[in-house]
Amino acid sequence: MTPEEEIKRANRAAQILEDEVFSGAIKQVEDALLSGMRSAAIVDDKLRLRLLDKYESVQAILACLKSTMETGKLAKAQLELNEKKNLLQRVRDIYG
């Protein structure tokens, strides 16, 4: 994937994470799962583990989106660094 594509994906991931409908839905799901884990009977290990698995899945999705954002930030920084190197090289070429 090109740095430009990574930057586009990062911007899209940021839009998703910052979307109030998405973040509200995530919070609702997290709250419901945590509430279910808290209220599950102590002897109902299967239920608590299933709820925990679902909670961890939600967290994995969020982590994936955040990782995509970070990758895009790195790609942007790399492009900016390359631009500076190219500019410096042109100055060196001109002034020896």
PDB file as gemmi writes it, atoms N, CA and C in Angstrom:
CRYST1    1.000    1.000    1.000  90.00  90.00  90.00 P 1                      
ATOM      1  N   MET A   1       0.854  -1.175   0.000  1.00  0.00           N  
ATOM      2  CA  MET A   1       0.000   0.000   0.000  1.00  0.00           C  
ATOM      3  C   MET A   1       0.901   1.239   0.000  1.00  0.00           C  
ATOM      4  N   THR A   2       0.525   2.215  -0.780  1.00  0.00           N  
ATOM      5  CA  THR A   2       1.336   3.428  -0.863  1.00  0.00           C  
ATOM      6  C   THR A   2       1.097   4.298   0.377  1.00  0.00           C  
ATOM      7  N   PRO A   3       2.038   5.184   0.667  1.00  0.00           N  
ATOM      8  CA  PRO A   3       1.832   6.092   1.803  1.00  0.00           C  
ATOM      9  C   PRO A   3       0.560   6.935   1.646  1.00  0.00           C  
ATOM     10  N   GLU A   4       0.264   7.326   0.428  1.00  0.00           N  
ATOM     11  CA  GLU A   4      -0.945   8.126   0.194  1.00  0.00           C  
ATOM     12  C   GLU A   4      -2.203   7.337   0.536  1.00  0.00           C  
ATOM     13  N   GLU A   5      -2.205   6.049   0.171  1.00  0.00           N  
ATOM     14  CA  GLU A   5      -3.348   5.189   0.498  1.00  0.00           C  
ATOM     15  C   GLU A   5      -3.467   4.986   2.007  1.00  0.00           C  
ATOM     16  N   GLU A   6      -2.319   4.835   2.669  1.00  0.00           N  
ATOM     17  CA  GLU A   6      -2.327   4.675   4.128  1.00  0.00           C  
ATOM     18  C   GLU A   6      -2.867   5.932   4.808  1.00  0.00           C  
ATOM     19  N   ILE A   7      -2.525   7.084   4.279  1.00  0.00           N  
ATOM     20  CA  ILE A   7      -3.019   8.343   4.833  1.00  0.00           C  
ATOM     21  C   ILE A   7      -4.528   8.441   4.643  1.00  0.00           C  
ATOM     22  N   LYS A   8      -5.016   8.054   3.475  1.00  0.00           N  
ATOM     23  CA  LYS A   8      -6.466   8.065   3.224  1.00  0.00           C  
ATOM     24  C   LYS A   8      -7.187   7.133   4.193  1.00  0.00           C  
ATOM     25  N   ARG A   9      -6.637   5.937   4.376  1.00  0.00           N  
ATOM     26  CA  ARG A   9      -7.250   4.977   5.307  1.00  0.00           C  
ATOM     27  C   ARG A   9      -7.223   5.516   6.738  1.00  0.00           C  
ATOM     28  N   ALA A  10      -6.141   6.168   7.094  1.00  0.00           N  
ATOM     29  CA  ALA A  10      -6.028   6.748   8.435  1.00  0.00           C  
ATOM     30  C   ALA A  10      -7.086   7.823   8.648  1.00  0.00           C  
ATOM     31  N   ASN A  11      -7.274   8.657   7.640  1.00  0.00           N  
ATOM     32  CA  ASN A  11      -8.294   9.705   7.750  1.00  0.00           C  
ATOM     33  C   ASN A  11      -9.686   9.107   7.893  1.00  0.00           C  
ATOM     34  N   ARG A  12      -9.939   8.044   7.151  1.00  0.00           N  
ATOM     35  CA  ARG A  12     -11.249   7.384   7.234  1.00  0.00           C  
ATOM     36  C   ARG A  12     -11.435   6.743   8.609  1.00  0.00           C  
ATOM     37  N   ALA A  13     -10.399   6.105   9.122  1.00  0.00           N  
ATOM     38  CA  ALA A  13     -10.466   5.504  10.457  1.00  0.00           C  
ATOM     39  C   ALA A  13     -10.745   6.573  11.507  1.00  0.00           C  
ATOM     40  N   ALA A  14     -10.106   7.731  11.376  1.00  0.00           N  
ATOM     41  CA  ALA A  14     -10.331   8.836  12.320  1.00  0.00           C  
ATOM     42  C   ALA A  14     -11.770   9.313  12.235  1.00  0.00           C  
ATOM     43  N   GLN A  15     -12.306   9.411  11.013  1.00  0.00           N  
ATOM     44  CA  GLN A  15     -13.702   9.829  10.855  1.00  0.00           C  
ATOM     45  C   GLN A  15     -14.640   8.850  11.554  1.00  0.00           C  
ATOM     46  N   ILE A  16     -14.360   7.576  11.405  1.00  0.00           N  
ATOM     47  CA  ILE A  16     -15.205   6.557  12.038  1.00  0.00           C  
ATOM     48  C   ILE A  16     -15.126   6.677  13.552  1.00  0.00           C  
ATOM     49  N   LEU A  17     -13.917   6.763  14.087  1.00  0.00           N  
ATOM     50  CA  LEU A  17     -13.753   6.828  15.544  1.00  0.00           C  
ATOM     51  C   LEU A  17     -14.360   8.097  16.136  1.00  0.00           C  
ATOM     52  N   GLU A  18     -14.331   9.180  15.363  1.00  0.00           N  
ATOM     53  CA  GLU A  18     -14.858  10.452  15.862  1.00  0.00           C  
ATOM     54  C   GLU A  18     -16.353  10.609  15.620  1.00  0.00           C  
ATOM     55  N   ASP A  19     -16.951   9.712  14.847  1.00  0.00           N  
ATOM     56  CA  ASP A  19     -18.373   9.794  14.547  1.00  0.00           C  
ATOM     57  C   ASP A  19     -19.185   9.548  15.820  1.00  0.00           C  
ATOM     58  N   GLU A  20     -20.079  10.475  16.121  1.00  0.00           N  
ATOM     59  CA  GLU A  20     -20.831  10.365  17.374  1.00  0.00           C  
ATOM     60  C   GLU A  20     -21.784   9.184  17.385  1.00  0.00           C  
ATOM     61  N   VAL A  21     -22.331   8.809  16.245  1.00  0.00           N  
ATOM     62  CA  VAL A  21     -23.225   7.655  16.191  1.00  0.00           C  
ATOM     63  C   VAL A  21     -22.428   6.378  16.451  1.00  0.00           C  
ATOM     64  N   PHE A  22     -21.267   6.259  15.809  1.00  0.00           N  
ATOM     65  CA  PHE A  22     -20.422   5.081  16.015  1.00  0.00           C  
ATOM     66  C   PHE A  22     -19.954   5.002  17.465  1.00  0.00           C  
ATOM     67  N   SER A  23     -19.416   6.099  17.982  1.00  0.00           N  
ATOM     68  CA  SER A  23     -18.907   6.067  19.357  1.00  0.00           C  
ATOM     69  C   SER A  23     -20.027   5.817  20.360  1.00  0.00           C  
ATOM     70  N   GLY A  24     -21.221   6.346  20.077  1.00  0.00           N  
ATOM     71  CA  GLY A  24     -22.362   6.076  20.954  1.00  0.00           C  
ATOM     72  C   GLY A  24     -22.758   4.610  20.926  1.00  0.00           C  
ATOM     73  N   ALA A  25     -22.731   4.013  19.748  1.00  0.00           N  
ATOM     74  CA  ALA A  25     -23.069   2.594  19.627  1.00  0.00           C  
ATOM     75  C   ALA A  25     -22.040   1.732  20.351  1.00  0.00           C  
ATOM     76  N   ILE A  26     -20.769   2.080  20.185  1.00  0.00           N  
ATOM     77  CA  ILE A  26     -19.711   1.328  20.870  1.00  0.00           C  
ATOM     78  C   ILE A  26     -19.889   1.423  22.379  1.00  0.00           C  
ATOM     79  N   LYS A  27     -20.156   2.617  22.874  1.00  0.00           N  
ATOM     80  CA  LYS A  27     -20.347   2.796  24.321  1.00  0.00           C  
ATOM     81  C   LYS A  27     -21.535   1.983  24.819  1.00  0.00           C  
ATOM     82  N   GLN A  28     -22.622   1.988  24.056  1.00  0.00           N  
ATOM     83  CA  GLN A  28     -23.808   1.218  24.448  1.00  0.00           C  
ATOM     84  C   GLN A  28     -23.490  -0.267  24.539  1.00  0.00           C  
ATOM     85  N   VAL A  29     -22.792  -0.779  23.537  1.00  0.00           N  
ATOM     86  CA  VAL A  29     -22.445  -2.202  23.521  1.00  0.00           C  
ATOM     87  C   VAL A  29     -21.503  -2.524  24.678  1.00  0.00           C  
ATOM     88  N   GLU A  30     -20.478  -1.689  24.869  1.00  0.00           N  
ATOM     89  CA  GLU A  30     -19.545  -1.916  25.984  1.00  0.00           C  
ATOM     90  C   GLU A  30     -20.269  -1.910  27.323  1.00  0.00           C  
ATOM     91  N   ASP A  31     -21.119  -0.915  27.519  1.00  0.00           N  
ATOM     92  CA  ASP A  31     -21.853  -0.826  28.783  1.00  0.00           C  
ATOM     93  C   ASP A  31     -22.729  -2.042  29.015  1.00  0.00           C  
ATOM     94  N   ALA A  32     -23.409  -2.501  27.961  1.00  0.00           N  
ATOM     95  CA  ALA A  32     -24.283  -3.674  28.093  1.00  0.00           C  
ATOM     96  C   ALA A  32     -23.466  -4.922  28.425  1.00  0.00           C  
ATOM     97  N   LEU A  33     -22.328  -5.078  27.760  1.00  0.00           N  
ATOM     98  CA  LEU A  33     -21.493  -6.251  28.022  1.00  0.00           C  
ATOM     99  C   LEU A  33     -20.923  -6.224  29.440  1.00  0.00           C  
ATOM    100  N   LEU A  34     -20.426  -5.060  29.852  1.00  0.00           N  
ATOM    101  CA  LEU A  34     -19.879  -4.946  31.209  1.00  0.00           C  
ATOM    102  C   LEU A  34     -20.960  -5.164  32.262  1.00  0.00           C  
ATOM    103  N   SER A  35     -22.125  -4.616  32.009  1.00  0.00           N  
ATOM    104  CA  SER A  35     -23.246  -4.807  32.938  1.00  0.00           C  
ATOM    105  C   SER A  35     -23.617  -6.283  33.029  1.00  0.00           C  
ATOM    106  N   GLY A  36     -23.647  -6.945  31.872  1.00  0.00           N  
ATOM    107  CA  GLY A  36     -23.955  -8.378  31.858  1.00  0.00           C  
ATOM    108  C   GLY A  36     -22.926  -9.186  32.621  1.00  0.00           C  
ATOM    109  N   MET A  37     -21.649  -8.825  32.475  1.00  0.00           N  
ATOM    110  CA  MET A  37     -20.601  -9.550  33.198  1.00  0.00           C  
ATOM    111  C   MET A  37     -20.739  -9.334  34.709  1.00  0.00           C  
ATOM    112  N   ARG A  38     -21.072  -8.095  35.094  1.00  0.00           N  
ATOM    113  CA  ARG A  38     -21.221  -7.803  36.527  1.00  0.00           C  
ATOM    114  C   ARG A  38     -22.416  -8.512  37.141  1.00  0.00           C  
ATOM    115  N   SER A  39     -23.492  -8.613  36.381  1.00  0.00           N  
ATOM    116  CA  SER A  39     -24.716  -9.175  36.943  1.00  0.00           C  
ATOM    117  C   SER A  39     -24.832 -10.681  36.743  1.00  0.00           C  
ATOM    118  N   ALA A  40     -23.920 -11.277  35.989  1.00  0.00           N  
ATOM    119  CA  ALA A  40     -23.966 -12.728  35.785  1.00  0.00           C  
ATOM    120  C   ALA A  40     -23.695 -13.425  37.111  1.00  0.00           C  
ATOM    121  N   ALA A  41     -24.390 -14.516  37.296  1.00  0.00           N  
ATOM    122  CA  ALA A  41     -24.195 -15.294  38.520  1.00  0.00           C  
ATOM    123  C   ALA A  41     -22.743 -15.769  38.594  1.00  0.00           C  
ATOM    124  N   ILE A  42     -22.230 -15.815  39.791  1.00  0.00           N  
ATOM    125  CA  ILE A  42     -20.839 -16.205  39.998  1.00  0.00           C  
ATOM    126  C   ILE A  42     -20.565 -17.583  39.409  1.00  0.00           C  
ATOM    127  N   VAL A  43     -21.535 -18.461  39.467  1.00  0.00           N  
ATOM    128  CA  VAL A  43     -21.331 -19.820  38.963  1.00  0.00           C  
ATOM    129  C   VAL A  43     -21.496 -19.917  37.444  1.00  0.00           C  
ATOM    130  N   ASP A  44     -21.962 -18.847  36.792  1.00  0.00           N  
ATOM    131  CA  ASP A  44     -22.194 -18.879  35.348  1.00  0.00           C  
ATOM    132  C   ASP A  44     -20.950 -18.409  34.589  1.00  0.00           C  
ATOM    133  N   ASP A  45     -19.925 -19.222  34.667  1.00  0.00           N  
ATOM    134  CA  ASP A  45     -18.653 -18.896  34.010  1.00  0.00           C  
ATOM    135  C   ASP A  45     -18.796 -18.804  32.500  1.00  0.00           C  
ATOM    136  N   LYS A  46     -19.604 -19.694  31.920  1.00  0.00           N  
ATOM    137  CA  LYS A  46     -19.764 -19.697  30.461  1.00  0.00           C  
ATOM    138  C   LYS A  46     -20.323 -18.367  29.970  1.00  0.00           C  
ATOM    139  N   LEU A  47     -21.340 -17.855  30.637  1.00  0.00           N  
ATOM    140  CA  LEU A  47     -21.933 -16.579  30.236  1.00  0.00           C  
ATOM    141  C   LEU A  47     -20.917 -15.455  30.355  1.00  0.00           C  
ATOM    142  N   ARG A  48     -20.228 -15.384  31.479  1.00  0.00           N  
ATOM    143  CA  ARG A  48     -19.244 -14.325  31.681  1.00  0.00           C  
ATOM    144  C   ARG A  48     -18.133 -14.397  30.640  1.00  0.00           C  
ATOM    145  N   LEU A  49     -17.688 -15.593  30.314  1.00  0.00           N  
ATOM    146  CA  LEU A  49     -16.637 -15.745  29.301  1.00  0.00           C  
ATOM    147  C   LEU A  49     -17.135 -15.354  27.915  1.00  0.00           C  
ATOM    148  N   ARG A  50     -18.372 -15.706  27.585  1.00  0.00           N  
ATOM    149  CA  ARG A  50     -18.932 -15.300  26.288  1.00  0.00           C  
ATOM    150  C   ARG A  50     -19.028 -13.784  26.204  1.00  0.00           C  
ATOM    151  N   LEU A  51     -19.485 -13.149  27.284  1.00  0.00           N  
ATOM    152  CA  LEU A  51     -19.581 -11.689  27.303  1.00  0.00           C  
ATOM    153  C   LEU A  51     -18.197 -11.051  27.213  1.00  0.00           C  
ATOM    154  N   LEU A  52     -17.237 -11.634  27.904  1.00  0.00           N  
ATOM    155  CA  LEU A  52     -15.870 -11.131  27.853  1.00  0.00           C  
ATOM    156  C   LEU A  52     -15.298 -11.258  26.442  1.00  0.00           C  
ATOM    157  N   ASP A  53     -15.562 -12.381  25.789  1.00  0.00           N  
ATOM    158  CA  ASP A  53     -15.102 -12.563  24.401  1.00  0.00           C  
ATOM    159  C   ASP A  53     -15.686 -11.476  23.501  1.00  0.00           C  
ATOM    160  N   LYS A  54     -16.954 -11.180  23.671  1.00  0.00           N  
ATOM    161  CA  LYS A  54     -17.591 -10.139  22.853  1.00  0.00           C  
ATOM    162  C   LYS A  54     -16.994  -8.770  23.160  1.00  0.00           C  
ATOM    163  N   TYR A  55     -16.761  -8.496  24.430  1.00  0.00           N  
ATOM    164  CA  TYR A  55     -16.159  -7.220  24.826  1.00  0.00           C  
ATOM    165  C   TYR A  55     -14.766  -7.089  24.193  1.00  0.00           C  
ATOM    166  N   GLU A  56     -13.987  -8.157  24.244  1.00  0.00           N  
ATOM    167  CA  GLU A  56     -12.645  -8.131  23.664  1.00  0.00           C  
ATOM    168  C   GLU A  56     -12.698  -7.959  22.148  1.00  0.00           C  
ATOM    169  N   SER A  57     -13.731  -8.490  21.504  1.00  0.00           N  
ATOM    170  CA  SER A  57     -13.897  -8.297  20.062  1.00  0.00           C  
ATOM    171  C   SER A  57     -14.130  -6.828  19.734  1.00  0.00           C  
ATOM    172  N   VAL A  58     -14.967  -6.171  20.531  1.00  0.00           N  
ATOM    173  CA  VAL A  58     -15.211  -4.738  20.337  1.00  0.00           C  
ATOM    174  C   VAL A  58     -13.905  -3.965  20.516  1.00  0.00           C  
ATOM    175  N   GLN A  59     -13.142  -4.319  21.536  1.00  0.00           N  
ATOM    176  CA  GLN A  59     -11.868  -3.651  21.783  1.00  0.00           C  
ATOM    177  C   GLN A  59     -10.878  -3.903  20.643  1.00  0.00           C  
ATOM    178  N   ALA A  60     -10.916  -5.099  20.046  1.00  0.00           N  
ATOM    179  CA  ALA A  60     -10.024  -5.418  18.926  1.00  0.00           C  
ATOM    180  C   ALA A  60     -10.363  -4.565  17.708  1.00  0.00           C  
ATOM    181  N   ILE A  61     -11.643  -4.335  17.466  1.00  0.00           N  
ATOM    182  CA  ILE A  61     -12.056  -3.479  16.348  1.00  0.00           C  
ATOM    183  C   ILE A  61     -11.543  -2.063  16.569  1.00  0.00           C  
ATOM    184  N   LEU A  62     -11.718  -1.548  17.783  1.00  0.00           N  
ATOM    185  CA  LEU A  62     -11.234  -0.200  18.097  1.00  0.00           C  
ATOM    186  C   LEU A  62      -9.717  -0.117  17.955  1.00  0.00           C  
ATOM    187  N   ALA A  63      -9.019  -1.145  18.409  1.00  0.00           N  
ATOM    188  CA  ALA A  63      -7.559  -1.161  18.305  1.00  0.00           C  
ATOM    189  C   ALA A  63      -7.119  -1.184  16.840  1.00  0.00           C  
ATOM    190  N   CYS A  64      -7.852  -1.904  16.013  1.00  0.00           N  
ATOM    191  CA  CYS A  64      -7.523  -1.964  14.588  1.00  0.00           C  
ATOM    192  C   CYS A  64      -7.688  -0.590  13.943  1.00  0.00           C  
ATOM    193  N   LEU A  65      -8.769   0.097  14.267  1.00  0.00           N  
ATOM    194  CA  LEU A  65      -8.986   1.435  13.726  1.00  0.00           C  
ATOM    195  C   LEU A  65      -7.900   2.403  14.207  1.00  0.00           C  
ATOM    196  N   LYS A  66      -7.546   2.313  15.477  1.00  0.00           N  
ATOM    197  CA  LYS A  66      -6.502   3.187  16.017  1.00  0.00           C  
ATOM    198  C   LYS A  66      -5.146   2.875  15.395  1.00  0.00           C  
ATOM    199  N   SER A  67      -4.873   1.607  15.150  1.00  0.00           N  
ATOM    200  CA  SER A  67      -3.626   1.218  14.504  1.00  0.00           C  
ATOM    201  C   SER A  67      -3.563   1.763  13.078  1.00  0.00           C  
ATOM    202  N   THR A  68      -4.682   1.725  12.382  1.00  0.00           N  
ATOM    203  CA  THR A  68      -4.750   2.271  11.033  1.00  0.00           C  
ATOM    204  C   THR A  68      -4.449   3.767  11.048  1.00  0.00           C  
ATOM    205  N   MET A  69      -4.982   4.455  12.057  1.00  0.00           N  
ATOM    206  CA  MET A  69      -4.701   5.888  12.196  1.00  0.00           C  
ATOM    207  C   MET A  69      -3.214   6.128  12.429  1.00  0.00           C  
ATOM    208  N   GLU A  70      -2.617   5.360  13.295  1.00  0.00           N  
ATOM    209  CA  GLU A  70      -1.192   5.537  13.603  1.00  0.00           C  
ATOM    210  C   GLU A  70      -0.317   5.229  12.390  1.00  0.00           C  
ATOM    211  N   THR A  71      -0.677   4.212  11.640  1.00  0.00           N  
ATOM    212  CA  THR A  71       0.070   3.879  10.428  1.00  0.00           C  
ATOM    213  C   THR A  71       0.020   5.047   9.446  1.00  0.00           C  
ATOM    214  N   GLY A  72      -1.154   5.663   9.331  1.00  0.00           N  
ATOM    215  CA  GLY A  72      -1.300   6.819   8.448  1.00  0.00           C  
ATOM    216  C   GLY A  72      -0.473   8.002   8.918  1.00  0.00           C  
ATOM    217  N   LYS A  73      -0.408   8.197  10.227  1.00  0.00           N  
ATOM    218  CA  LYS A  73       0.416   9.285  10.763  1.00  0.00           C  
ATOM    219  C   LYS A  73       1.884   9.059  10.428  1.00  0.00           C  
ATOM    220  N   LEU A  74       2.321   7.800  10.560  1.00  0.00           N  
ATOM    221  CA  LEU A  74       3.709   7.480  10.216  1.00  0.00           C  
ATOM    222  C   LEU A  74       3.970   7.681   8.726  1.00  0.00           C  
ATOM    223  N   ALA A  75       3.019   7.289   7.901  1.00  0.00           N  
ATOM    224  CA  ALA A  75       3.178   7.473   6.456  1.00  0.00           C  
ATOM    225  C   ALA A  75       3.257   8.953   6.111  1.00  0.00           C  
ATOM    226  N   LYS A  76       2.436   9.756   6.755  1.00  0.00           N  
ATOM    227  CA  LYS A  76       2.456  11.205   6.512  1.00  0.00           C  
ATOM    228  C   LYS A  76       3.792  11.801   6.943  1.00  0.00           C  
ATOM    229  N   ALA A  77       4.277  11.382   8.103  1.00  0.00           N  
ATOM    230  CA  ALA A  77       5.568  11.877   8.579  1.00  0.00           C  
ATOM    231  C   ALA A  77       6.690  11.468   7.632  1.00  0.00           C  
ATOM    232  N   GLN A  78       6.611  10.250   7.110  1.00  0.00           N  
ATOM    233  CA  GLN A  78       7.629   9.782   6.172  1.00  0.00           C  
ATOM    234  C   GLN A  78       7.595  10.597   4.881  1.00  0.00           C  
ATOM    235  N   LEU A  79       6.403  10.884   4.378  1.00  0.00           N  
ATOM    236  CA  LEU A  79       6.289  11.710   3.169  1.00  0.00           C  
ATOM    237  C   LEU A  79       6.867  13.104   3.405  1.00  0.00           C  
ATOM    238  N   GLU A  80       6.549  13.682   4.558  1.00  0.00           N  
ATOM    239  CA  GLU A  80       7.068  15.017   4.879  1.00  0.00           C  
ATOM    240  C   GLU A  80       8.595  14.993   4.987  1.00  0.00           C  
ATOM    241  N   LEU A  81       9.134  13.953   5.584  1.00  0.00           N  
ATOM    242  CA  LEU A  81      10.586  13.816   5.702  1.00  0.00           C  
ATOM    243  C   LEU A  81      11.225  13.685   4.316  1.00  0.00           C  
ATOM    244  N   ASN A  82      10.599  12.889   3.465  1.00  0.00           N  
ATOM    245  CA  ASN A  82      11.120  12.734   2.096  1.00  0.00           C  
ATOM    246  C   ASN A  82      11.086  14.058   1.342  1.00  0.00           C  
ATOM    247  N   GLU A  83      10.021  14.839   1.534  1.00  0.00           N  
ATOM    248  CA  GLU A  83       9.935  16.149   0.882  1.00  0.00           C  
ATOM    249  C   GLU A  83      11.054  17.069   1.358  1.00  0.00           C  
ATOM    250  N   LYS A  84      11.340  17.037   2.648  1.00  0.00           N  
ATOM    251  CA  LYS A  84      12.417  17.866   3.187  1.00  0.00           C  
ATOM    252  C   LYS A  84      13.774  17.420   2.647  1.00  0.00           C  
ATOM    253  N   LYS A  85      13.964  16.105   2.551  1.00  0.00           N  
ATOM    254  CA  LYS A  85      15.225  15.591   2.008  1.00  0.00           C  
ATOM    255  C   LYS A  85      15.383  16.013   0.554  1.00  0.00           C  
ATOM    256  N   ASN A  86      14.291  15.930  -0.212  1.00  0.00           N  
ATOM    257  CA  ASN A  86      14.352  16.335  -1.616  1.00  0.00           C  
ATOM    258  C   ASN A  86      14.665  17.822  -1.744  1.00  0.00           C  
ATOM    259  N   LEU A  87      14.056  18.624  -0.902  1.00  0.00           N  
ATOM    260  CA  LEU A  87      14.309  20.060  -0.927  1.00  0.00           C  
ATOM    261  C   LEU A  87      15.763  20.344  -0.563  1.00  0.00           C  
ATOM    262  N   LEU A  88      16.259  19.681   0.462  1.00  0.00           N  
ATOM    263  CA  LEU A  88      17.652  19.852   0.876  1.00  0.00           C  
ATOM    264  C   LEU A  88      18.597  19.432  -0.247  1.00  0.00           C  
ATOM    265  N   GLN A  89      18.282  18.344  -0.918  1.00  0.00           N  
ATOM    266  CA  GLN A  89      19.127  17.879  -2.018  1.00  0.00           C  
ATOM    267  C   GLN A  89      19.129  18.893  -3.161  1.00  0.00           C  
ATOM    268  N   ARG A  90      17.967  19.480  -3.468  1.00  0.00           N  
ATOM    269  CA  ARG A  90      17.914  20.497  -4.531  1.00  0.00           C  
ATOM    270  C   ARG A  90      18.746  21.721  -4.160  1.00  0.00           C  
ATOM    271  N   VAL A  91      18.703  22.107  -2.894  1.00  0.00           N  
ATOM    272  CA  VAL A  91      19.504  23.252  -2.446  1.00  0.00           C  
ATOM    273  C   VAL A  91      20.984  22.921  -2.580  1.00  0.00           C  
ATOM    274  N   ARG A  92      21.349  21.720  -2.192  1.00  0.00           N  
ATOM    275  CA  ARG A  92      22.764  21.294  -2.324  1.00  0.00           C  
ATOM    276  C   ARG A  92      23.195  21.281  -3.787  1.00  0.00           C  
ATOM    277  N   ASP A  93      22.303  20.803  -4.653  1.00  0.00           N  
ATOM    278  CA  ASP A  93      22.621  20.762  -6.085  1.00  0.00           C  
ATOM    279  C   ASP A  93      22.840  22.172  -6.645  1.00  0.00           C  
ATOM    280  N   ILE A  94      22.026  23.113  -6.169  1.00  0.00           N  
ATOM    281  CA  ILE A  94      22.123  24.479  -6.668  1.00  0.00           C  
ATOM    282  C   ILE A  94      23.369  25.169  -6.133  1.00  0.00           C  
ATOM    283  N   TYR A  95      23.624  25.024  -4.834  1.00  0.00           N  
ATOM    284  CA  TYR A  95      24.705  25.779  -4.200  1.00  0.00           C  
ATOM    285  C   TYR A  95      25.982  24.956  -3.988  1.00  0.00           C  
ATOM    286  N   GLY A  96      25.939  23.739  -4.433  1.00  0.00           N  
ATOM    287  CA  GLY A  96      27.151  22.911  -4.388  1.00  0.00           C  
ATOM    288  C   GLY A  96      27.403  22.375  -3.049  1.00  0.00           C  
TER     289      GLY A  96                                                      
END                                                                             
